Amino acid sequence: MADETTRLKAATLLRLHQKPELLTVVNVWDVVSARTVAQVDGTRALATASHSIAASYGYEDGENIPVDLMLEAVGRIVAASDLPVSADLEGGYGDPAGTIRRAIGLGAVGANIEDQMRPVAEAARNVEQIMRVADDEGVEFVLNARTDTFLRAGDRDPAAVLADAIERGRAYLDAGAPVVFVPGRLDEEQVGALVDAFGPQRLTLIALPGVPPLARLGELGVARVSYGPMSQNVALTALQELVEEVHRGGGVPATMRRLN
């Protein structure tokens, strides 16, 4: 059974998704990035990025990092802040429900789990088993049930892709997931169709270039927008720009903040 602190954080995170106000989470990958993001006024929750954590340890994305190492990173991030933390746990590393149980034990109160385009019935069973684990732990766990429909669309007809995403998302909601994550470069019409199918505050997205602005996503009824590995890419871009400036004979920019 999860401790009281974890249960309270879980309830807080669920409420943040259910409010009409759009929840934004800029993803983190280690203790210093978690503390840096948490210190910014307006930050209400943290979310890890599996791609970024794997990269920080030298692994390719796609469950190549050992699950123990991924969970260790998640636990360190949870301990770095008082904010609720949602963990990106890819497809669950071969044991979605067991991996979620371990994550709850570390204090994580939400998670992304990818369907990886498994048969919808199998993916929905995984969702059901995860939510049963959360119930056993006494936690209102925010499972962000992810479908890779758009990411793996290839040259399929867009209308068929959207219909597939709707079918999968509804199945995951019926299995107990509070929200469905549909990453991809979605336009306003597609976002509206997904919100209509799932209901308001049930859809979460990633803020890829070309996706409607945050204000419009909030108006459409999207629950949450995250940034995945892009936050790490922004940080690494700033590091490269510093190196380039040094090579030109310059130095540290005057806009640098002392953060640690």
Secondary structure, 3 states (H helix, E strand, C coil): CCCHHHHHHHHHHHHHHHCCCCEEECCECCHHHHHHHHCCCCCCCEEECHHHHHHHCCCCCCCCCCHHHHHHHHHHHHHCCCCCEEEECCCCCCCHHHHHHHHHHCCCCEEEEECCCCCHHHHHHHHHHHHHHHHHCCCCCEEEEECCCCCCCCCCCHHHHHHHHHHHHHHHHHCCCCEEECCCCCCHHHHHHHHHHHCCCCEEEECCCCCCCHHHHHHHCCCEEECCCHHHHHHHHHHHHHHHHHHCCCCCCCCCCCCC
